[in-house]
Amino acid sequence: MADDRQLSVSEIKRILKPTGQAYLSLGAYPPIGFMGKSEWEQMLNGFRVERGGSIKEMWALVSPKE
């Protein structure tokens, strides 16, 4: 997702079934996997966060928002 994160997230939202879940991860520490807090929160927008989700945890288990 490093090249076009928003396109990747849009595709996850598109293909995720109503009962499905996706694991989103920053993957690595800076400079490879880092993004700012506002970009991370924007990425999670549109999902329901089931677990994780804070920028400090570097991952989130998400499902579609109803």
Distance bins in CASP14 RR format, pairs under 12 A and 6 or more apart:
PFRMAT RR
TARGET T0000
AUTHOR 0000-0000-0000
RMODE 2
METHOD distances of the structure
MODEL  1
1 7 0 0 0 0 1 0 0 0 0 0 0
1 8 1 0 1 0 0 0 0 0 0 0 0
1 9 1 0 0 1 0 0 0 0 0 0 0
1 10 0 0 0 0 0 1 0 0 0 0 0
1 11 0 0 0 0 1 0 0 0 0 0 0
1 12 0 0 0 0 1 0 0 0 0 0 0
1 22 0 0 0 0 0 1 0 0 0 0 0
1 23 0 0 0 0 0 1 0 0 0 0 0
1 24 0 0 0 0 1 0 0 0 0 0 0
1 25 0 0 0 0 1 0 0 0 0 0 0
1 26 0 0 0 0 1 0 0 0 0 0 0
1 27 0 0 0 0 1 0 0 0 0 0 0
1 28 0 0 0 0 0 1 0 0 0 0 0
1 32 0 0 0 0 0 1 0 0 0 0 0
1 33 0 0 0 0 1 0 0 0 0 0 0
1 35 0 0 0 0 1 0 0 0 0 0 0
1 39 0 0 0 0 0 1 0 0 0 0 0
1 40 0 0 0 0 0 1 0 0 0 0 0
1 43 0 0 0 0 1 0 0 0 0 0 0
2 8 0 0 0 0 1 0 0 0 0 0 0
2 25 0 0 0 0 0 1 0 0 0 0 0
2 26 0 0 0 0 0 1 0 0 0 0 0
2 27 0 0 0 0 1 0 0 0 0 0 0
2 28 0 0 0 0 1 0 0 0 0 0 0
2 31 0 0 0 0 0 1 0 0 0 0 0
2 32 1 0 0 1 0 0 0 0 0 0 0
2 33 1 0 0 1 0 0 0 0 0 0 0
2 34 0 0 0 0 0 1 0 0 0 0 0
2 35 0 0 0 0 1 0 0 0 0 0 0
4 10 0 0 0 0 1 0 0 0 0 0 0
4 11 0 0 0 0 1 0 0 0 0 0 0
5 11 0 0 0 0 0 1 0 0 0 0 0
5 12 0 0 0 0 0 1 0 0 0 0 0
5 24 0 0 0 0 1 0 0 0 0 0 0
5 25 0 0 0 0 0 1 0 0 0 0 0
5 26 0 0 0 0 0 1 0 0 0 0 0
5 33 0 0 0 0 0 1 0 0 0 0 0
5 34 0 0 0 0 0 1 0 0 0 0 0
5 35 1 0 0 1 0 0 0 0 0 0 0
5 36 0 0 0 0 0 1 0 0 0 0 0
5 39 1 0 0 1 0 0 0 0 0 0 0
5 40 0 0 0 0 1 0 0 0 0 0 0
5 42 0 0 0 0 1 0 0 0 0 0 0
5 43 1 0 0 1 0 0 0 0 0 0 0
5 44 0 0 0 0 0 1 0 0 0 0 0
6 12 0 0 0 0 0 1 0 0 0 0 0
6 13 0 0 0 0 0 1 0 0 0 0 0
6 35 0 0 0 0 0 1 0 0 0 0 0
6 39 0 0 0 0 1 0 0 0 0 0 0
6 42 0 0 0 0 1 0 0 0 0 0 0
6 43 1 0 0 1 0 0 0 0 0 0 0
6 45 0 0 0 0 0 1 0 0 0 0 0
7 13 0 0 0 0 0 1 0 0 0 0 0
7 14 0 0 0 0 0 1 0 0 0 0 0
7 43 0 0 0 0 0 1 0 0 0 0 0
8 14 0 0 0 0 0 1 0 0 0 0 0
8 15 0 0 0 0 0 1 0 0 0 0 0
8 22 0 0 0 0 0 1 0 0 0 0 0
8 24 0 0 0 0 1 0 0 0 0 0 0
8 25 0 0 0 0 0 1 0 0 0 0 0
8 43 0 0 0 0 1 0 0 0 0 0 0
9 15 0 0 0 0 0 1 0 0 0 0 0
9 16 0 0 0 0 0 1 0 0 0 0 0
9 22 0 0 0 0 1 0 0 0 0 0 0
9 24 1 0 0 1 0 0 0 0 0 0 0
9 35 0 0 0 0 0 1 0 0 0 0 0
9 39 0 0 0 0 0 1 0 0 0 0 0
9 40 0 0 0 0 0 1 0 0 0 0 0
9 42 0 0 0 0 1 0 0 0 0 0 0
9 43 1 0 1 0 0 0 0 0 0 0 0
9 44 0 0 0 0 1 0 0 0 0 0 0
9 45 0 0 0 0 1 0 0 0 0 0 0
9 46 0 0 0 0 1 0 0 0 0 0 0
9 47 0 0 0 0 1 0 0 0 0 0 0
9 60 0 0 0 0 0 1 0 0 0 0 0
9 62 0 0 0 0 1 0 0 0 0 0 0
10 16 0 0 0 0 0 1 0 0 0 0 0
10 42 0 0 0 0 0 1 0 0 0 0 0
10 43 0 0 0 0 0 1 0 0 0 0 0
10 45 0 0 0 0 0 1 0 0 0 0 0
10 46 0 0 0 0 0 1 0 0 0 0 0
10 47 0 0 0 0 0 1 0 0 0 0 0
11 22 0 0 0 0 0 1 0 0 0 0 0
12 20 0 0 0 0 0 1 0 0 0 0 0
12 21 0 0 0 0 0 1 0 0 0 0 0
12 22 1 0 1 0 0 0 0 0 0 0 0
12 23 0 0 0 0 0 1 0 0 0 0 0
12 24 1 0 0 1 0 0 0 0 0 0 0
12 43 0 0 0 0 1 0 0 0 0 0 0
12 44 0 0 0 0 0 1 0 0 0 0 0
12 46 0 0 0 0 0 1 0 0 0 0 0
12 47 0 0 0 0 1 0 0 0 0 0 0
12 60 0 0 0 0 0 1 0 0 0 0 0
12 62 0 0 0 0 1 0 0 0 0 0 0
12 63 0 0 0 0 0 1 0 0 0 0 0
12 64 0 0 0 0 1 0 0 0 0 0 0
13 20 0 0 0 0 0 1 0 0 0 0 0
13 22 0 0 0 0 1 0 0 0 0 0 0
13 24 0 0 0 0 0 1 0 0 0 0 0
13 43 0 0 0 0 0 1 0 0 0 0 0
13 44 0 0 0 0 0 1 0 0 0 0 0
13 45 0 0 0 0 0 1 0 0 0 0 0
13 46 1 0 0 1 0 0 0 0 0 0 0
13 47 1 0 0 1 0 0 0 0 0 0 0
13 48 0 0 0 0 0 1 0 0 0 0 0
13 62 0 0 0 0 1 0 0 0 0 0 0
13 63 0 0 0 0 0 1 0 0 0 0 0
13 64 1 0 0 1 0 0 0 0 0 0 0
13 65 0 0 0 0 1 0 0 0 0 0 0
14 22 0 0 0 0 0 1 0 0 0 0 0
14 64 0 0 0 0 0 1 0 0 0 0 0
15 22 0 0 0 0 1 0 0 0 0 0 0
15 64 0 0 0 0 0 1 0 0 0 0 0
16 22 1 0 1 0 0 0 0 0 0 0 0
16 23 0 0 0 0 0 1 0 0 0 0 0
16 24 0 0 0 0 0 1 0 0 0 0 0
16 46 0 0 0 0 0 1 0 0 0 0 0
16 47 0 0 0 0 1 0 0 0 0 0 0
16 48 0 0 0 0 0 1 0 0 0 0 0
16 62 0 0 0 0 1 0 0 0 0 0 0
16 63 1 0 0 1 0 0 0 0 0 0 0
16 64 1 0 1 0 0 0 0 0 0 0 0
16 65 0 0 0 0 0 1 0 0 0 0 0
17 63 0 0 0 0 1 0 0 0 0 0 0
17 64 1 0 0 1 0 0 0 0 0 0 0
18 48 0 0 0 0 0 1 0 0 0 0 0
18 63 0 0 0 0 1 0 0 0 0 0 0
18 64 1 0 1 0 0 0 0 0 0 0 0
18 65 0 0 0 0 0 1 0 0 0 0 0
18 66 1 0 0 1 0 0 0 0 0 0 0
19 48 0 0 0 0 0 1 0 0 0 0 0
19 50 0 0 0 0 0 1 0 0 0 0 0
19 63 1 0 0 1 0 0 0 0 0 0 0
19 64 0 0 0 0 1 0 0 0 0 0 0
19 66 0 0 0 0 0 1 0 0 0 0 0
20 47 0 0 0 0 0 1 0 0 0 0 0
20 48 0 0 0 0 0 1 0 0 0 0 0
20 50 0 0 0 0 0 1 0 0 0 0 0
20 61 0 0 0 0 0 1 0 0 0 0 0
20 62 0 0 0 0 1 0 0 0 0 0 0
20 63 1 0 1 0 0 0 0 0 0 0 0
20 64 1 0 0 1 0 0 0 0 0 0 0
21 47 0 0 0 0 1 0 0 0 0 0 0
21 48 0 0 0 0 1 0 0 0 0 0 0
21 49 0 0 0 0 0 1 0 0 0 0 0
21 50 1 0 0 1 0 0 0 0 0 0 0
21 51 0 0 0 0 1 0 0 0 0 0 0
21 60 0 0 0 0 0 1 0 0 0 0 0
21 61 1 0 1 0 0 0 0 0 0 0 0
21 62 1 0 0 1 0 0 0 0 0 0 0
21 63 1 0 1 0 0 0 0 0 0 0 0
21 64 0 0 0 0 1 0 0 0 0 0 0
22 43 0 0 0 0 0 1 0 0 0 0 0
22 44 0 0 0 0 0 1 0 0 0 0 0
22 46 0 0 0 0 0 1 0 0 0 0 0
22 47 1 0 0 1 0 0 0 0 0 0 0
22 48 0 0 0 0 0 1 0 0 0 0 0
22 49 0 0 0 0 0 1 0 0 0 0 0
22 50 0 0 0 0 1 0 0 0 0 0 0
22 51 0 0 0 0 0 1 0 0 0 0 0
22 59 0 0 0 0 0 1 0 0 0 0 0
22 60 0 0 0 0 1 0 0 0 0 0 0
22 61 1 0 0 1 0 0 0 0 0 0 0
22 62 1 0 1 0 0 0 0 0 0 0 0
22 63 1 0 0 1 0 0 0 0 0 0 0
22 64 0 0 0 0 1 0 0 0 0 0 0
23 47 0 0 0 0 0 1 0 0 0 0 0
23 49 0 0 0 0 0 1 0 0 0 0 0
23 50 0 0 0 0 1 0 0 0 0 0 0
23 51 0 0 0 0 1 0 0 0 0 0 0
23 52 0 0 0 0 0 1 0 0 0 0 0
23 53 0 0 0 0 0 1 0 0 0 0 0
23 57 0 0 0 0 0 1 0 0 0 0 0
23 58 0 0 0 0 0 1 0 0 0 0 0
23 59 1 0 0 1 0 0 0 0 0 0 0
23 60 1 0 0 1 0 0 0 0 0 0 0
23 61 1 0 1 0 0 0 0 0 0 0 0
23 62 1 0 0 1 0 0 0 0 0 0 0
23 63 0 0 0 0 0 1 0 0 0 0 0
24 33 0 0 0 0 0 1 0 0 0 0 0
24 35 0 0 0 0 0 1 0 0 0 0 0
24 40 0 0 0 0 1 0 0 0 0 0 0
24 41 0 0 0 0 0 1 0 0 0 0 0
24 43 1 0 0 1 0 0 0 0 0 0 0
24 44 1 0 0 1 0 0 0 0 0 0 0
24 45 0 0 0 0 0 1 0 0 0 0 0
24 46 0 0 0 0 0 1 0 0 0 0 0
24 47 0 0 0 0 1 0 0 0 0 0 0
24 49 0 0 0 0 1 0 0 0 0 0 0
24 50 0 0 0 0 0 1 0 0 0 0 0
24 51 0 0 0 0 0 1 0 0 0 0 0
24 52 0 0 0 0 1 0 0 0 0 0 0
24 53 0 0 0 0 1 0 0 0 0 0 0
24 55 0 0 0 0 0 1 0 0 0 0 0
24 57 0 0 0 0 0 1 0 0 0 0 0
24 58 0 0 0 0 1 0 0 0 0 0 0
24 59 1 0 0 1 0 0 0 0 0 0 0
24 60 1 0 1 0 0 0 0 0 0 0 0
24 61 1 0 0 1 0 0 0 0 0 0 0
24 62 1 0 0 1 0 0 0 0 0 0 0
24 63 0 0 0 0 0 1 0 0 0 0 0
25 32 0 0 0 0 0 1 0 0 0 0 0
25 33 0 0 0 0 1 0 0 0 0 0 0
25 35 0 0 0 0 0 1 0 0 0 0 0
25 40 0 0 0 0 0 1 0 0 0 0 0
25 43 0 0 0 0 0 1 0 0 0 0 0
25 52 0 0 0 0 0 1 0 0 0 0 0
25 53 0 0 0 0 0 1 0 0 0 0 0
25 55 0 0 0 0 0 1 0 0 0 0 0
25 57 0 0 0 0 1 0 0 0 0 0 0
25 58 1 0 0 1 0 0 0 0 0 0 0
25 59 1 0 1 0 0 0 0 0 0 0 0
25 60 1 0 0 1 0 0 0 0 0 0 0
25 61 0 0 0 0 1 0 0 0 0 0 0
25 62 0 0 0 0 0 1 0 0 0 0 0
26 32 0 0 0 0 1 0 0 0 0 0 0
26 33 1 0 1 0 0 0 0 0 0 0 0
26 34 1 0 0 1 0 0 0 0 0 0 0
26 35 1 0 0 1 0 0 0 0 0 0 0
26 36 0 0 0 0 1 0 0 0 0 0 0
26 37 0 0 0 0 0 1 0 0 0 0 0
26 39 0 0 0 0 0 1 0 0 0 0 0
26 40 1 0 0 1 0 0 0 0 0 0 0
26 43 0 0 0 0 1 0 0 0 0 0 0
26 44 0 0 0 0 0 1 0 0 0 0 0
26 52 0 0 0 0 0 1 0 0 0 0 0
26 53 0 0 0 0 0 1 0 0 0 0 0
26 54 0 0 0 0 0 1 0 0 0 0 0
26 55 0 0 0 0 1 0 0 0 0 0 0
26 56 0 0 0 0 0 1 0 0 0 0 0
26 57 0 0 0 0 1 0 0 0 0 0 0
26 58 1 0 1 0 0 0 0 0 0 0 0
26 59 1 0 0 1 0 0 0 0 0 0 0
26 60 0 0 0 0 1 0 0 0 0 0 0
27 33 1 0 1 0 0 0 0 0 0 0 0
27 34 0 0 0 0 1 0 0 0 0 0 0
27 35 0 0 0 0 0 1 0 0 0 0 0
27 40 0 0 0 0 0 1 0 0 0 0 0
27 57 0 0 0 0 0 1 0 0 0 0 0
27 58 1 0 0 1 0 0 0 0 0 0 0
27 59 1 0 0 1 0 0 0 0 0 0 0
27 60 0 0 0 0 0 1 0 0 0 0 0
28 34 1 0 0 1 0 0 0 0 0 0 0
28 35 0 0 0 0 0 1 0 0 0 0 0
28 58 0 0 0 0 1 0 0 0 0 0 0
28 59 0 0 0 0 0 1 0 0 0 0 0
29 35 0 0 0 0 0 1 0 0 0 0 0
29 56 0 0 0 0 0 1 0 0 0 0 0
29 58 0 0 0 0 1 0 0 0 0 0 0
30 36 0 0 0 0 1 0 0 0 0 0 0
30 55 0 0 0 0 0 1 0 0 0 0 0
30 58 0 0 0 0 0 1 0 0 0 0 0
32 58 0 0 0 0 0 1 0 0 0 0 0
33 39 0 0 0 0 0 1 0 0 0 0 0
33 40 0 0 0 0 0 1 0 0 0 0 0
33 55 0 0 0 0 0 1 0 0 0 0 0
33 58 0 0 0 0 1 0 0 0 0 0 0
33 59 0 0 0 0 0 1 0 0 0 0 0
34 40 0 0 0 0 1 0 0 0 0 0 0
34 55 0 0 0 0 1 0 0 0 0 0 0
34 58 0 0 0 0 1 0 0 0 0 0 0
35 41 0 0 0 0 1 0 0 0 0 0 0
35 42 0 0 0 0 1 0 0 0 0 0 0
35 43 1 0 0 1 0 0 0 0 0 0 0
35 44 0 0 0 0 0 1 0 0 0 0 0
35 55 0 0 0 0 1 0 0 0 0 0 0
35 58 0 0 0 0 1 0 0 0 0 0 0
36 42 0 0 0 0 1 0 0 0 0 0 0
36 43 0 0 0 0 1 0 0 0 0 0 0
36 55 1 0 0 1 0 0 0 0 0 0 0
36 56 0 0 0 0 0 1 0 0 0 0 0
36 58 0 0 0 0 0 1 0 0 0 0 0
37 43 0 0 0 0 0 1 0 0 0 0 0
37 44 0 0 0 0 0 1 0 0 0 0 0
37 53 0 0 0 0 0 1 0 0 0 0 0
37 54 0 0 0 0 1 0 0 0 0 0 0
37 55 1 0 1 0 0 0 0 0 0 0 0
37 56 0 0 0 0 1 0 0 0 0 0 0
37 58 0 0 0 0 0 1 0 0 0 0 0
38 44 0 0 0 0 0 1 0 0 0 0 0
38 45 0 0 0 0 0 1 0 0 0 0 0
38 55 0 0 0 0 1 0 0 0 0 0 0
39 45 0 0 0 0 0 1 0 0 0 0 0
39 55 0 0 0 0 1 0 0 0 0 0 0
40 47 0 0 0 0 0 1 0 0 0 0 0
40 49 0 0 0 0 0 1 0 0 0 0 0
40 52 0 0 0 0 0 1 0 0 0 0 0
40 53 1 0 0 1 0 0 0 0 0 0 0
40 54 0 0 0 0 1 0 0 0 0 0 0
40 55 1 0 1 0 0 0 0 0 0 0 0
40 56 0 0 0 0 0 1 0 0 0 0 0
40 57 0 0 0 0 0 1 0 0 0 0 0
40 58 0 0 0 0 1 0 0 0 0 0 0
40 59 0 0 0 0 0 1 0 0 0 0 0
40 60 0 0 0 0 1 0 0 0 0 0 0
40 62 0 0 0 0 0 1 0 0 0 0 0
41 47 0 0 0 0 0 1 0 0 0 0 0
41 49 0 0 0 0 0 1 0 0 0 0 0
41 53 0 0 0 0 1 0 0 0 0 0 0
41 54 0 0 0 0 1 0 0 0 0 0 0
41 55 1 0 0 1 0 0 0 0 0 0 0
41 60 0 0 0 0 0 1 0 0 0 0 0
42 55 0 0 0 0 0 1 0 0 0 0 0
43 49 0 0 0 0 0 1 0 0 0 0 0
43 53 0 0 0 0 1 0 0 0 0 0 0
43 55 0 0 0 0 0 1 0 0 0 0 0
43 59 0 0 0 0 0 1 0 0 0 0 0
43 60 0 0 0 0 1 0 0 0 0 0 0
43 62 0 0 0 0 1 0 0 0 0 0 0
44 50 0 0 0 0 0 1 0 0 0 0 0
44 51 0 0 0 0 0 1 0 0 0 0 0
44 52 0 0 0 0 1 0 0 0 0 0 0
44 53 1 0 0 1 0 0 0 0 0 0 0
44 54 0 0 0 0 1 0 0 0 0 0 0
44 55 0 0 0 0 1 0 0 0 0 0 0
44 57 0 0 0 0 0 1 0 0 0 0 0
44 59 0 0 0 0 0 1 0 0 0 0 0
44 60 1 0 1 0 0 0 0 0 0 0 0
44 61 0 0 0 0 0 1 0 0 0 0 0
44 62 1 0 0 1 0 0 0 0 0 0 0
44 63 0 0 0 0 0 1 0 0 0 0 0
44 65 0 0 0 0 0 1 0 0 0 0 0
45 53 0 0 0 0 0 1 0 0 0 0 0
45 60 0 0 0 0 0 1 0 0 0 0 0
45 62 0 0 0 0 0 1 0 0 0 0 0
45 65 0 0 0 0 1 0 0 0 0 0 0
46 60 0 0 0 0 0 1 0 0 0 0 0
46 62 0 0 0 0 1 0 0 0 0 0 0
46 63 0 0 0 0 0 1 0 0 0 0 0
46 64 1 0 0 1 0 0 0 0 0 0 0
46 65 1 0 1 0 0 0 0 0 0 0 0
46 66 0 0 0 0 0 1 0 0 0 0 0
47 53 0 0 0 0 1 0 0 0 0 0 0
47 60 1 0 0 1 0 0 0 0 0 0 0
47 61 0 0 0 0 1 0 0 0 0 0 0
47 62 1 1 0 0 0 0 0 0 0 0 0
47 63 1 0 0 1 0 0 0 0 0 0 0
47 64 1 0 0 1 0 0 0 0 0 0 0
47 65 1 0 0 1 0 0 0 0 0 0 0
47 66 0 0 0 0 0 1 0 0 0 0 0
48 60 0 0 0 0 0 1 0 0 0 0 0
48 61 0 0 0 0 1 0 0 0 0 0 0
48 62 1 0 0 1 0 0 0 0 0 0 0
48 63 1 0 1 0 0 0 0 0 0 0 0
48 64 1 0 0 1 0 0 0 0 0 0 0
48 65 1 0 1 0 0 0 0 0 0 0 0
48 66 1 0 0 1 0 0 0 0 0 0 0
49 57 0 0 0 0 0 1 0 0 0 0 0
49 59 0 0 0 0 0 1 0 0 0 0 0
49 60 1 0 1 0 0 0 0 0 0 0 0
49 61 1 0 0 1 0 0 0 0 0 0 0
49 62 1 0 1 0 0 0 0 0 0 0 0
49 63 0 0 0 0 1 0 0 0 0 0 0
49 64 0 0 0 0 0 1 0 0 0 0 0
49 65 0 0 0 0 1 0 0 0 0 0 0
50 59 0 0 0 0 0 1 0 0 0 0 0
50 60 1 0 0 1 0 0 0 0 0 0 0
50 61 1 0 1 0 0 0 0 0 0 0 0
50 62 1 0 0 1 0 0 0 0 0 0 0
50 63 1 0 1 0 0 0 0 0 0 0 0
50 64 0 0 0 0 0 1 0 0 0 0 0
50 65 0 0 0 0 0 1 0 0 0 0 0
51 57 0 0 0 0 1 0 0 0 0 0 0
51 59 0 0 0 0 1 0 0 0 0 0 0
51 60 1 0 0 1 0 0 0 0 0 0 0
51 61 1 0 1 0 0 0 0 0 0 0 0
51 62 0 0 0 0 1 0 0 0 0 0 0
51 63 0 0 0 0 0 1 0 0 0 0 0
52 58 0 0 0 0 1 0 0 0 0 0 0
52 59 1 0 0 1 0 0 0 0 0 0 0
52 60 1 0 1 0 0 0 0 0 0 0 0
52 61 1 0 0 1 0 0 0 0 0 0 0
52 62 0 0 0 0 1 0 0 0 0 0 0
53 59 1 0 0 1 0 0 0 0 0 0 0
53 60 1 1 0 0 0 0 0 0 0 0 0
53 61 0 0 0 0 1 0 0 0 0 0 0
53 62 0 0 0 0 1 0 0 0 0 0 0
54 60 0 0 0 0 1 0 0 0 0 0 0
END
